[in-house]
Structure formats: C-alpha cells, structure tokens
Amino acid sequence: MPMLQKNRQEIICAENRTFFVNLDSEKAIQMIHNIFSNFLKYAGSGTILSVKVSRKDGWAYITFADNGK
C-alpha cells in the first residue's frame, strides 16, 4: 500500500468472482507477486492495474492489464 500511494498507482479488480481451481499455490503466489512488483516498478506514476477473472470452457482466466509504459 505505501508504494501504491507513493507512486499514485491503483489496483482494481474488474469483477468480483470466486473460482476454485486446482493449482500449485506457491507458484501462483510467486506469479502474482511478480506481476504486482513489476507494475509498481515499471508502470509509472498515476497508473492503474486492472485484474479481471473470468471463466470459459471450463477454464479460469486471470487477466492483468495496466495503462503504464
């Protein structure tokens, strides 16, 4: 939170859905950490990271998009 405030950045979730998926929790945590860390470091000041969770054909998808560099 302090880095988000310092950089005037925001993370929003486009949809508030819950999915139960079978995955390696340690790898998933590392992946999300890397995405958030890269956003904080490289997207630039005043940017927004949008997170969207969706489901199609039995698969769950997490999409990350930002309006930064």
N, C-alpha and C positions, 0 to 999 in steps of 0.2 A: 504493500500500500504506500509506504513512503516514497518509493521510486516512481510509482504511478503519479502521485501528487506532484513530486518534484518535476517530472517531465511533462506534466499536464496531459497525461495519457489516460485512456479509459478502456476497460474490457467489458464488453456486453455480450450477453447470451441472447441470440435472436429468438430462440424458442426454449420454453421451459418444459422439456420432456424427460422422462426417465426411461432408460433402456437397461436391461440386464443382458450383459454379453459375457462370453467366455474368453478371457484374455489373460495374459501374464501381467499382473498388477504392477510389478516392479518396472517392467518395460513401458507400460502405459504412463506411469507416473514420470519416468525419465523423459518420455516423448513430450508430455505436456509441459514439464519443467523447461525443456529446451526451447519449445515454441514461445512460451511466455518470456523466457530470458532473452531470446533473440529479438522479440518485439520490444522489450524495454531498452535494449542496447542499440538497435539499428533502425527502428521505425521513425524516430524523430519526435520532436516536441509537438504536442497538440494532436496526437494521432489516436485512432480508435481501432481496437482489435475486436472483430466480431466472431463469435463462436456459434455455429449452427449444428444442431444434432438432428439427424433425420434417419428414416428407415425406408429401405426399398428392396423388394425381392428377398426378404429375409435377412438382409444385411443392415447393420447400423453404420452410419457415416458421421464423422465429426469433421466439419469444415471450418478452417481458420482463414480469415482474410483481414488485412488491415489497409488503411489508406496512407501508409507511410512510404518511405523511399523504396 
